[in-house]
Amino acid sequence: MTREKATDIVAEMVANVMTVSVDVGDEVGVGDQMLMLESMKMEIPVLTECAGTVTNIRVTAGDVVQEGDILITLRNKP
């Protein structure tokens, strides 16, 4: 039996969450945009680095996140 691996997508800097583009249960591929953050008047897209299924979203538009905060958790595709 293969154990599923989870990946946490974390904030790389202090930022405001502008938009959340995915929902729990969505399938995402490498390079898909999941969030748009704003920091110092710059828009920063948050892209997936692996394919998988969104299992948890910990932020909503308007939230302020700190560096290292978990934004989204994915269940990786085998």
PDB file of N, CA, C and O in Angstrom:
ATOM      1  N   MET A   1       0.845  -1.173   0.000  1.00  0.00           N
ATOM      2  CA  MET A   1       0.000   0.000   0.000  1.00  0.00           C
ATOM      3  C   MET A   1       0.894   1.240   0.000  1.00  0.00           C
ATOM      4  O   MET A   1       1.806   1.355   0.818  1.00  0.00           O
ATOM      5  N   THR A   2       0.625   2.166  -0.924  1.00  0.00           N
ATOM      6  CA  THR A   2       1.402   3.386  -1.022  1.00  0.00           C
ATOM      7  C   THR A   2       0.784   4.464  -0.149  1.00  0.00           C
ATOM      8  O   THR A   2      -0.424   4.702  -0.186  1.00  0.00           O
ATOM      9  N   ARG A   3       1.622   5.103   0.627  1.00  0.00           N
ATOM     10  CA  ARG A   3       1.147   6.177   1.487  1.00  0.00           C
ATOM     11  C   ARG A   3       1.140   7.481   0.698  1.00  0.00           C
ATOM     12  O   ARG A   3       2.126   7.821   0.043  1.00  0.00           O
ATOM     13  N   GLU A   4       0.031   8.211   0.759  1.00  0.00           N
ATOM     14  CA  GLU A   4      -0.066   9.470   0.043  1.00  0.00           C
ATOM     15  C   GLU A   4       0.779  10.527   0.731  1.00  0.00           C
ATOM     16  O   GLU A   4       0.877  10.567   1.957  1.00  0.00           O
ATOM     17  N   LYS A   5       1.383  11.375  -0.076  1.00  0.00           N
ATOM     18  CA  LYS A   5       2.234  12.434   0.441  1.00  0.00           C
ATOM     19  C   LYS A   5       1.491  13.756   0.354  1.00  0.00           C
ATOM     20  O   LYS A   5       0.812  14.025  -0.636  1.00  0.00           O
ATOM     21  N   ALA A   6       1.614  14.573   1.374  1.00  0.00           N
ATOM     22  CA  ALA A   6       1.000  15.894   1.381  1.00  0.00           C
ATOM     23  C   ALA A   6       2.082  16.953   1.239  1.00  0.00           C
ATOM     24  O   ALA A   6       3.203  16.791   1.721  1.00  0.00           O
ATOM     25  N   THR A   7       1.724  18.037   0.570  1.00  0.00           N
ATOM     26  CA  THR A   7       2.627  19.168   0.401  1.00  0.00           C
ATOM     27  C   THR A   7       1.940  20.420   0.909  1.00  0.00           C
ATOM     28  O   THR A   7       0.815  20.719   0.510  1.00  0.00           O
ATOM     29  N   ASP A   8       2.612  21.156   1.789  1.00  0.00           N
ATOM     30  CA  ASP A   8       2.099  22.435   2.265  1.00  0.00           C
ATOM     31  C   ASP A   8       2.677  23.546   1.401  1.00  0.00           C
ATOM     32  O   ASP A   8       3.883  23.593   1.157  1.00  0.00           O
ATOM     33  N   ILE A   9       1.818  24.431   0.945  1.00  0.00           N
ATOM     34  CA  ILE A   9       2.238  25.623   0.214  1.00  0.00           C
ATOM     35  C   ILE A   9       2.307  26.731   1.250  1.00  0.00           C
ATOM     36  O   ILE A   9       1.311  27.031   1.909  1.00  0.00           O
ATOM     37  N   VAL A  10       3.490  27.350   1.400  1.00  0.00           N
ATOM     38  CA  VAL A  10       3.688  28.338   2.456  1.00  0.00           C
ATOM     39  C   VAL A  10       3.984  29.720   1.875  1.00  0.00           C
ATOM     40  O   VAL A  10       4.454  29.853   0.745  1.00  0.00           O
ATOM     41  N   ALA A  11       3.694  30.740   2.679  1.00  0.00           N
ATOM     42  CA  ALA A  11       3.992  32.119   2.289  1.00  0.00           C
ATOM     43  C   ALA A  11       5.496  32.343   2.383  1.00  0.00           C
ATOM     44  O   ALA A  11       6.135  31.957   3.361  1.00  0.00           O
ATOM     45  N   GLU A  12       6.047  32.969   1.357  1.00  0.00           N
ATOM     46  CA  GLU A  12       7.480  33.240   1.338  1.00  0.00           C
ATOM     47  C   GLU A  12       7.813  34.598   1.930  1.00  0.00           C
ATOM     48  O   GLU A  12       8.982  34.928   2.128  1.00  0.00           O
ATOM     49  N   MET A  13       6.763  35.400   2.215  1.00  0.00           N
ATOM     50  CA  MET A  13       6.968  36.737   2.779  1.00  0.00           C
ATOM     51  C   MET A  13       5.668  37.209   3.403  1.00  0.00           C
ATOM     52  O   MET A  13       4.621  36.595   3.199  1.00  0.00           O
ATOM     53  N   VAL A  14       5.726  38.289   4.157  1.00  0.00           N
ATOM     54  CA  VAL A  14       4.520  38.918   4.676  1.00  0.00           C
ATOM     55  C   VAL A  14       3.763  39.491   3.485  1.00  0.00           C
ATOM     56  O   VAL A  14       4.344  40.189   2.654  1.00  0.00           O
ATOM     57  N   ALA A  15       2.461  39.197   3.400  1.00  0.00           N
ATOM     58  CA  ALA A  15       1.679  39.645   2.245  1.00  0.00           C
ATOM     59  C   ALA A  15       0.192  39.647   2.577  1.00  0.00           C
ATOM     60  O   ALA A  15      -0.247  39.062   3.568  1.00  0.00           O
ATOM     61  N   ASN A  16      -0.563  40.318   1.724  1.00  0.00           N
ATOM     62  CA  ASN A  16      -2.022  40.281   1.780  1.00  0.00           C
ATOM     63  C   ASN A  16      -2.501  39.271   0.746  1.00  0.00           C
ATOM     64  O   ASN A  16      -1.969  39.210  -0.362  1.00  0.00           O
ATOM     65  N   VAL A  17      -3.507  38.480   1.111  1.00  0.00           N
ATOM     66  CA  VAL A  17      -4.110  37.546   0.160  1.00  0.00           C
ATOM     67  C   VAL A  17      -5.126  38.334  -0.666  1.00  0.00           C
ATOM     68  O   VAL A  17      -6.110  38.845  -0.131  1.00  0.00           O
ATOM     69  N   MET A  18      -4.879  38.426  -1.977  1.00  0.00           N
ATOM     70  CA  MET A  18      -5.799  39.153  -2.856  1.00  0.00           C
ATOM     71  C   MET A  18      -6.918  38.242  -3.344  1.00  0.00           C
ATOM     72  O   MET A  18      -8.095  38.590  -3.249  1.00  0.00           O
ATOM     73  N   THR A  19      -6.544  37.064  -3.871  1.00  0.00           N
ATOM     74  CA  THR A  19      -7.549  36.127  -4.374  1.00  0.00           C
ATOM     75  C   THR A  19      -7.114  34.696  -4.070  1.00  0.00           C
ATOM     76  O   THR A  19      -5.924  34.398  -3.962  1.00  0.00           O
ATOM     77  N   VAL A  20      -8.101  33.827  -3.935  1.00  0.00           N
ATOM     78  CA  VAL A  20      -7.879  32.386  -3.831  1.00  0.00           C
ATOM     79  C   VAL A  20      -8.563  31.783  -5.055  1.00  0.00           C
ATOM     80  O   VAL A  20      -9.769  31.946  -5.241  1.00  0.00           O
ATOM     81  N   SER A  21      -7.789  31.086  -5.889  1.00  0.00           N
ATOM     82  CA  SER A  21      -8.292  30.610  -7.179  1.00  0.00           C
ATOM     83  C   SER A  21      -8.707  29.145  -7.179  1.00  0.00           C
ATOM     84  O   SER A  21      -9.145  28.636  -8.212  1.00  0.00           O
ATOM     85  N   VAL A  22      -8.582  28.457  -6.057  1.00  0.00           N
ATOM     86  CA  VAL A  22      -8.918  27.035  -5.984  1.00  0.00           C
ATOM     87  C   VAL A  22      -9.880  26.779  -4.841  1.00  0.00           C
ATOM     88  O   VAL A  22     -10.047  27.611  -3.949  1.00  0.00           O
ATOM     89  N   ASP A  23     -10.511  25.609  -4.882  1.00  0.00           N
ATOM     90  CA  ASP A  23     -11.399  25.145  -3.820  1.00  0.00           C
ATOM     91  C   ASP A  23     -10.914  23.781  -3.347  1.00  0.00           C
ATOM     92  O   ASP A  23     -10.190  23.096  -4.069  1.00  0.00           O
ATOM     93  N   VAL A  24     -11.302  23.387  -2.152  1.00  0.00           N
ATOM     94  CA  VAL A  24     -10.988  22.048  -1.661  1.00  0.00           C
ATOM     95  C   VAL A  24     -11.564  21.033  -2.630  1.00  0.00           C
ATOM     96  O   VAL A  24     -12.721  21.137  -3.039  1.00  0.00           O
ATOM     97  N   GLY A  25     -10.749  20.048  -2.997  1.00  0.00           N
ATOM     98  CA  GLY A  25     -11.166  19.016  -3.934  1.00  0.00           C
ATOM     99  C   GLY A  25     -10.708  19.264  -5.360  1.00  0.00           C
ATOM    100  O   GLY A  25     -10.758  18.359  -6.193  1.00  0.00           O
ATOM    101  N   ASP A  26     -10.259  20.487  -5.655  1.00  0.00           N
ATOM    102  CA  ASP A  26      -9.777  20.785  -7.004  1.00  0.00           C
ATOM    103  C   ASP A  26      -8.491  20.027  -7.305  1.00  0.00           C
ATOM    104  O   ASP A  26      -7.628  19.866  -6.442  1.00  0.00           O
ATOM    105  N   GLU A  27      -8.381  19.563  -8.552  1.00  0.00           N
ATOM    106  CA  GLU A  27      -7.146  18.948  -9.045  1.00  0.00           C
ATOM    107  C   GLU A  27      -6.293  20.063  -9.643  1.00  0.00           C
ATOM    108  O   GLU A  27      -6.788  20.866 -10.434  1.00  0.00           O
ATOM    109  N   VAL A  28      -5.013  20.117  -9.269  1.00  0.00           N
ATOM    110  CA  VAL A  28      -4.111  21.135  -9.803  1.00  0.00           C
ATOM    111  C   VAL A  28      -2.900  20.462 -10.430  1.00  0.00           C
ATOM    112  O   VAL A  28      -2.491  19.375 -10.022  1.00  0.00           O
ATOM    113  N   GLY A  29      -2.342  21.125 -11.418  1.00  0.00           N
ATOM    114  CA  GLY A  29      -1.146  20.630 -12.086  1.00  0.00           C
ATOM    115  C   GLY A  29       0.032  21.552 -11.810  1.00  0.00           C
ATOM    116  O   GLY A  29      -0.134  22.644 -11.269  1.00  0.00           O
ATOM    117  N   VAL A  30       1.199  21.109 -12.180  1.00  0.00           N
ATOM    118  CA  VAL A  30       2.403  21.909 -11.986  1.00  0.00           C
ATOM    119  C   VAL A  30       2.239  23.245 -12.709  1.00  0.00           C
ATOM    120  O   VAL A  30       1.893  23.286 -13.890  1.00  0.00           O
ATOM    121  N   GLY A  31       2.490  24.326 -11.990  1.00  0.00           N
ATOM    122  CA  GLY A  31       2.415  25.657 -12.577  1.00  0.00           C
ATOM    123  C   GLY A  31       1.059  26.330 -12.511  1.00  0.00           C
ATOM    124  O   GLY A  31       0.927  27.484 -12.917  1.00  0.00           O
ATOM    125  N   ASP A  32       0.036  25.629 -12.004  1.00  0.00           N
ATOM    126  CA  ASP A  32      -1.282  26.256 -11.868  1.00  0.00           C
ATOM    127  C   ASP A  32      -1.239  27.320 -10.773  1.00  0.00           C
ATOM    128  O   ASP A  32      -0.586  27.138  -9.745  1.00  0.00           O
ATOM    129  N   GLN A  33      -1.940  28.432 -11.001  1.00  0.00           N
ATOM    130  CA  GLN A  33      -2.015  29.479  -9.989  1.00  0.00           C
ATOM    131  C   GLN A  33      -3.084  29.142  -8.966  1.00  0.00           C
ATOM    132  O   GLN A  33      -4.216  28.821  -9.327  1.00  0.00           O
ATOM    133  N   MET A  34      -2.723  29.214  -7.677  1.00  0.00           N
ATOM    134  CA  MET A  34      -3.669  28.918  -6.608  1.00  0.00           C
ATOM    135  C   MET A  34      -4.105  30.167  -5.859  1.00  0.00           C
ATOM    136  O   MET A  34      -5.252  30.266  -5.424  1.00  0.00           O
ATOM    137  N   LEU A  35      -3.199  31.113  -5.711  1.00  0.00           N
ATOM    138  CA  LEU A  35      -3.467  32.345  -4.964  1.00  0.00           C
ATOM    139  C   LEU A  35      -2.792  33.510  -5.652  1.00  0.00           C
ATOM    140  O   LEU A  35      -1.880  33.338  -6.461  1.00  0.00           O
ATOM    141  N   MET A  36      -3.261  34.705  -5.314  1.00  0.00           N
ATOM    142  CA  MET A  36      -2.541  35.919  -5.680  1.00  0.00           C
ATOM    143  C   MET A  36      -2.305  36.677  -4.380  1.00  0.00           C
ATOM    144  O   MET A  36      -3.247  37.002  -3.657  1.00  0.00           O
ATOM    145  N   LEU A  37      -1.046  36.953  -4.095  1.00  0.00           N
ATOM    146  CA  LEU A  37      -0.670  37.724  -2.921  1.00  0.00           C
ATOM    147  C   LEU A  37      -0.249  39.114  -3.364  1.00  0.00           C
ATOM    148  O   LEU A  37       0.077  39.334  -4.531  1.00  0.00           O
ATOM    149  N   GLU A  38      -0.258  40.050  -2.425  1.00  0.00           N
ATOM    150  CA  GLU A  38       0.220  41.409  -2.681  1.00  0.00           C
ATOM    151  C   GLU A  38       1.140  41.794  -1.539  1.00  0.00           C
ATOM    152  O   GLU A  38       0.796  41.656  -0.365  1.00  0.00           O
ATOM    153  N   SER A  39       2.324  42.282  -1.908  1.00  0.00           N
ATOM    154  CA  SER A  39       3.283  42.753  -0.916  1.00  0.00           C
ATOM    155  C   SER A  39       4.048  43.916  -1.514  1.00  0.00           C
ATOM    156  O   SER A  39       4.553  43.829  -2.634  1.00  0.00           O
ATOM    157  N   MET A  40       4.131  44.993  -0.774  1.00  0.00           N
ATOM    158  CA  MET A  40       4.849  46.192  -1.215  1.00  0.00           C
ATOM    159  C   MET A  40       4.386  46.634  -2.608  1.00  0.00           C
ATOM    160  O   MET A  40       5.193  46.996  -3.463  1.00  0.00           O
ATOM    161  N   LYS A  41       3.067  46.593  -2.809  1.00  0.00           N
ATOM    162  CA  LYS A  41       2.420  47.014  -4.055  1.00  0.00           C
ATOM    163  C   LYS A  41       2.752  46.140  -5.265  1.00  0.00           C
ATOM    164  O   LYS A  41       2.518  46.535  -6.407  1.00  0.00           O
ATOM    165  N   MET A  42       3.299  44.951  -5.006  1.00  0.00           N
ATOM    166  CA  MET A  42       3.579  43.998  -6.092  1.00  0.00           C
ATOM    167  C   MET A  42       2.631  42.811  -5.966  1.00  0.00           C
ATOM    168  O   MET A  42       2.386  42.319  -4.864  1.00  0.00           O
ATOM    169  N   GLU A  43       2.097  42.353  -7.100  1.00  0.00           N
ATOM    170  CA  GLU A  43       1.262  41.152  -7.116  1.00  0.00           C
ATOM    171  C   GLU A  43       2.157  39.938  -7.295  1.00  0.00           C
ATOM    172  O   GLU A  43       3.013  39.911  -8.180  1.00  0.00           O
ATOM    173  N   ILE A  44       1.953  38.927  -6.443  1.00  0.00           N
ATOM    174  CA  ILE A  44       2.800  37.737  -6.451  1.00  0.00           C
ATOM    175  C   ILE A  44       1.915  36.508  -6.618  1.00  0.00           C
ATOM    176  O   ILE A  44       1.209  36.130  -5.683  1.00  0.00           O
ATOM    177  N   PRO A  45       1.938  35.870  -7.803  1.00  0.00           N
ATOM    178  CA  PRO A  45       1.144  34.641  -7.968  1.00  0.00           C
ATOM    179  C   PRO A  45       1.802  33.489  -7.205  1.00  0.00           C
ATOM    180  O   PRO A  45       3.025  33.354  -7.191  1.00  0.00           O
ATOM    181  N   VAL A  46       0.975  32.671  -6.578  1.00  0.00           N
ATOM    182  CA  VAL A  46       1.462  31.465  -5.898  1.00  0.00           C
ATOM    183  C   VAL A  46       1.088  30.292  -6.783  1.00  0.00           C
ATOM    184  O   VAL A  46      -0.092  29.999  -6.976  1.00  0.00           O
ATOM    185  N   LEU A  47       2.110  29.616  -7.324  1.00  0.00           N
ATOM    186  CA  LEU A  47       1.916  28.529  -8.279  1.00  0.00           C
ATOM    187  C   LEU A  47       2.242  27.188  -7.641  1.00  0.00           C
ATOM    188  O   LEU A  47       3.033  27.110  -6.701  1.00  0.00           O
ATOM    189  N   THR A  48       1.624  26.135  -8.162  1.00  0.00           N
ATOM    190  CA  THR A  48       1.910  24.796  -7.655  1.00  0.00           C
ATOM    191  C   THR A  48       3.241  24.305  -8.211  1.00  0.00           C
ATOM    192  O   THR A  48       3.609  24.598  -9.349  1.00  0.00           O
ATOM    193  N   GLU A  49       3.949  23.554  -7.379  1.00  0.00           N
ATOM    194  CA  GLU A  49       5.208  22.945  -7.805  1.00  0.00           C
ATOM    195  C   GLU A  49       5.043  21.454  -8.051  1.00  0.00           C
ATOM    196  O   GLU A  49       5.965  20.784  -8.516  1.00  0.00           O
ATOM    197  N   CYS A  50       3.835  20.931  -7.728  1.00  0.00           N
ATOM    198  CA  CYS A  50       3.559  19.510  -7.939  1.00  0.00           C
ATOM    199  C   CYS A  50       2.073  19.354  -8.261  1.00  0.00           C
ATOM    200  O   CYS A  50       1.258  20.212  -7.921  1.00  0.00           O
ATOM    201  N   ALA A  51       1.742  18.265  -8.911  1.00  0.00           N
ATOM    202  CA  ALA A  51       0.340  17.972  -9.222  1.00  0.00           C
ATOM    203  C   ALA A  51      -0.312  17.318  -8.012  1.00  0.00           C
ATOM    204  O   ALA A  51       0.330  16.559  -7.285  1.00  0.00           O
ATOM    205  N   GLY A  52      -1.587  17.615  -7.802  1.00  0.00           N
ATOM    206  CA  GLY A  52      -2.283  16.996  -6.680  1.00  0.00           C
ATOM    207  C   GLY A  52      -3.695  17.514  -6.521  1.00  0.00           C
ATOM    208  O   GLY A  52      -4.247  18.162  -7.410  1.00  0.00           O
ATOM    209  N   THR A  53      -4.266  17.212  -5.364  1.00  0.00           N
ATOM    210  CA  THR A  53      -5.625  17.613  -5.023  1.00  0.00           C
ATOM    211  C   THR A  53      -5.568  18.538  -3.815  1.00  0.00           C
ATOM    212  O   THR A  53      -4.882  18.248  -2.836  1.00  0.00           O
ATOM    213  N   VAL A  54      -6.291  19.650  -3.888  1.00  0.00           N
ATOM    214  CA  VAL A  54      -6.349  20.591  -2.771  1.00  0.00           C
ATOM    215  C   VAL A  54      -7.141  19.938  -1.638  1.00  0.00           C
ATOM    216  O   VAL A  54      -8.300  19.563  -1.820  1.00  0.00           O
ATOM    217  N   THR A  55      -6.510  19.804  -0.471  1.00  0.00           N
ATOM    218  CA  THR A  55      -7.191  19.182   0.674  1.00  0.00           C
ATOM    219  C   THR A  55      -7.530  20.163   1.782  1.00  0.00           C
ATOM    220  O   THR A  55      -8.403  19.888   2.606  1.00  0.00           O
ATOM    221  N   ASN A  56      -6.845  21.318   1.816  1.00  0.00           N
ATOM    222  CA  ASN A  56      -7.100  22.292   2.871  1.00  0.00           C
ATOM    223  C   ASN A  56      -6.682  23.675   2.389  1.00  0.00           C
ATOM    224  O   ASN A  56      -5.605  23.841   1.814  1.00  0.00           O
ATOM    225  N   ILE A  57      -7.534  24.660   2.624  1.00  0.00           N
ATOM    226  CA  ILE A  57      -7.217  26.058   2.327  1.00  0.00           C
ATOM    227  C   ILE A  57      -7.318  26.813   3.644  1.00  0.00           C
ATOM    228  O   ILE A  57      -8.381  26.846   4.265  1.00  0.00           O
ATOM    229  N   ARG A  58      -6.226  27.412   4.065  1.00  0.00           N
ATOM    230  CA  ARG A  58      -6.189  28.060   5.381  1.00  0.00           C
ATOM    231  C   ARG A  58      -6.329  29.579   5.332  1.00  0.00           C
ATOM    232  O   ARG A  58      -6.277  30.237   6.371  1.00  0.00           O
ATOM    233  N   VAL A  59      -6.507  30.142   4.138  1.00  0.00           N
ATOM    234  CA  VAL A  59      -6.613  31.593   4.008  1.00  0.00           C
ATOM    235  C   VAL A  59      -7.806  31.962   3.137  1.00  0.00           C
ATOM    236  O   VAL A  59      -8.321  31.136   2.383  1.00  0.00           O
ATOM    237  N   THR A  60      -8.234  33.208   3.252  1.00  0.00           N
ATOM    238  CA  THR A  60      -9.268  33.757   2.386  1.00  0.00           C
ATOM    239  C   THR A  60      -8.799  35.134   1.915  1.00  0.00           C
ATOM    240  O   THR A  60      -7.883  35.721   2.490  1.00  0.00           O
ATOM    241  N   ALA A  61      -9.435  35.633   0.872  1.00  0.00           N
ATOM    242  CA  ALA A  61      -9.089  36.964   0.360  1.00  0.00           C
ATOM    243  C   ALA A  61      -9.228  37.981   1.491  1.00  0.00           C
ATOM    244  O   ALA A  61     -10.207  37.978   2.239  1.00  0.00           O
ATOM    245  N   GLY A  62      -8.226  38.845   1.595  1.00  0.00           N
ATOM    246  CA  GLY A  62      -8.225  39.867   2.640  1.00  0.00           C
ATOM    247  C   GLY A  62      -7.352  39.525   3.839  1.00  0.00           C
ATOM    248  O   GLY A  62      -7.018  40.404   4.633  1.00  0.00           O
ATOM    249  N   ASP A  63      -6.979  38.250   3.976  1.00  0.00           N
ATOM    250  CA  ASP A  63      -6.113  37.853   5.092  1.00  0.00           C
ATOM    251  C   ASP A  63      -4.707  38.423   4.910  1.00  0.00           C
ATOM    252  O   ASP A  63      -4.254  38.643   3.787  1.00  0.00           O
ATOM    253  N   VAL A  64      -4.031  38.656   6.025  1.00  0.00           N
ATOM    254  CA  VAL A  64      -2.612  39.012   6.023  1.00  0.00           C
ATOM    255  C   VAL A  64      -1.861  37.779   6.495  1.00  0.00           C
ATOM    256  O   VAL A  64      -2.181  37.211   7.539  1.00  0.00           O
ATOM    257  N   VAL A  65      -0.859  37.363   5.725  1.00  0.00           N
ATOM    258  CA  VAL A  65      -0.081  36.174   6.079  1.00  0.00           C
ATOM    259  C   VAL A  65       1.353  36.575   6.410  1.00  0.00           C
ATOM    260  O   VAL A  65       1.869  37.579   5.920  1.00  0.00           O
ATOM    261  N   GLN A  66       1.969  35.773   7.244  1.00  0.00           N
ATOM    262  CA  GLN A  66       3.352  35.978   7.653  1.00  0.00           C
ATOM    263  C   GLN A  66       4.239  34.974   6.934  1.00  0.00           C
ATOM    264  O   GLN A  66       3.771  33.924   6.493  1.00  0.00           O
ATOM    265  N   GLU A  67       5.503  35.297   6.820  1.00  0.00           N
ATOM    266  CA  GLU A  67       6.450  34.364   6.207  1.00  0.00           C
ATOM    267  C   GLU A  67       6.390  33.021   6.923  1.00  0.00           C
ATOM    268  O   GLU A  67       6.485  32.961   8.149  1.00  0.00           O
ATOM    269  N   GLY A  68       6.233  31.942   6.157  1.00  0.00           N
ATOM    270  CA  GLY A  68       6.176  30.591   6.718  1.00  0.00           C
ATOM    271  C   GLY A  68       4.780  30.084   7.019  1.00  0.00           C
ATOM    272  O   GLY A  68       4.611  28.900   7.309  1.00  0.00           O
ATOM    273  N   ASP A  69       3.761  30.956   6.959  1.00  0.00           N
ATOM    274  CA  ASP A  69       2.385  30.499   7.200  1.00  0.00           C
ATOM    275  C   ASP A  69       1.976  29.502   6.118  1.00  0.00           C
ATOM    276  O   ASP A  69       2.291  29.683   4.941  1.00  0.00           O
ATOM    277  N   ILE A  70       1.273  28.451   6.529  1.00  0.00           N
ATOM    278  CA  ILE A  70       0.740  27.483   5.563  1.00  0.00           C
ATOM    279  C   ILE A  70      -0.502  28.097   4.919  1.00  0.00           C
ATOM    280  O   ILE A  70      -1.422  28.528   5.614  1.00  0.00           O
ATOM    281  N   LEU A  71      -0.519  28.132   3.592  1.00  0.00           N
ATOM    282  CA  LEU A  71      -1.636  28.698   2.841  1.00  0.00           C
ATOM    283  C   LEU A  71      -2.605  27.624   2.373  1.00  0.00           C
ATOM    284  O   LEU A  71      -3.816  27.731   2.562  1.00  0.00           O
ATOM    285  N   ILE A  72      -2.043  26.577   1.752  1.00  0.00           N
ATOM    286  CA  ILE A  72      -2.831  25.501   1.144  1.00  0.00           C
ATOM    287  C   ILE A  72      -2.094  24.194   1.327  1.00  0.00           C
ATOM    288  O   ILE A  72      -0.863  24.165   1.299  1.00  0.00           O
ATOM    289  N   THR A  73      -2.835  23.101   1.514  1.00  0.00           N
ATOM    290  CA  THR A  73      -2.247  21.771   1.567  1.00  0.00           C
ATOM    291  C   THR A  73      -2.773  20.964   0.380  1.00  0.00           C
ATOM    292  O   THR A  73      -3.965  20.962   0.073  1.00  0.00           O
ATOM    293  N   LEU A  74      -1.827  20.276  -0.275  1.00  0.00           N
ATOM    294  CA  LEU A  74      -2.161  19.410  -1.417  1.00  0.00           C
ATOM    295  C   LEU A  74      -1.863  17.960  -1.081  1.00  0.00           C
ATOM    296  O   LEU A  74      -0.905  17.670  -0.364  1.00  0.00           O
ATOM    297  N   ARG A  75      -2.678  17.048  -1.595  1.00  0.00           N
ATOM    298  CA  ARG A  75      -2.364  15.624  -1.576  1.00  0.00           C
ATOM    299  C   ARG A  75      -1.747  15.339  -2.937  1.00  0.00           C
ATOM    300  O   ARG A  75      -2.411  15.465  -3.966  1.00  0.00           O
ATOM    301  N   ASN A  76      -0.476  14.954  -2.939  1.00  0.00           N
ATOM    302  CA  ASN A  76       0.253  14.757  -4.186  1.00  0.00           C
ATOM    303  C   ASN A  76      -0.296  13.574  -4.966  1.00  0.00           C
ATOM    304  O   ASN A  76      -0.754  12.586  -4.392  1.00  0.00           O
ATOM    305  N   LYS A  77      -0.239  13.699  -6.302  1.00  0.00           N
ATOM    306  CA  LYS A  77      -0.579  12.575  -7.170  1.00  0.00           C
ATOM    307  C   LYS A  77       0.605  11.623  -7.178  1.00  0.00           C
ATOM    308  O   LYS A  77       1.755  12.061  -7.179  1.00  0.00           O
ATOM    309  N   PRO A  78       0.331  10.320  -7.185  1.00  0.00           N
ATOM    310  CA  PRO A  78       1.442   9.352  -7.190  1.00  0.00           C
ATOM    311  C   PRO A  78       2.195   9.385  -8.515  1.00  0.00           C
ATOM    312  O   PRO A  78       3.157   8.639  -8.696  1.00  0.00           O
TER     313      PRO A  78
END
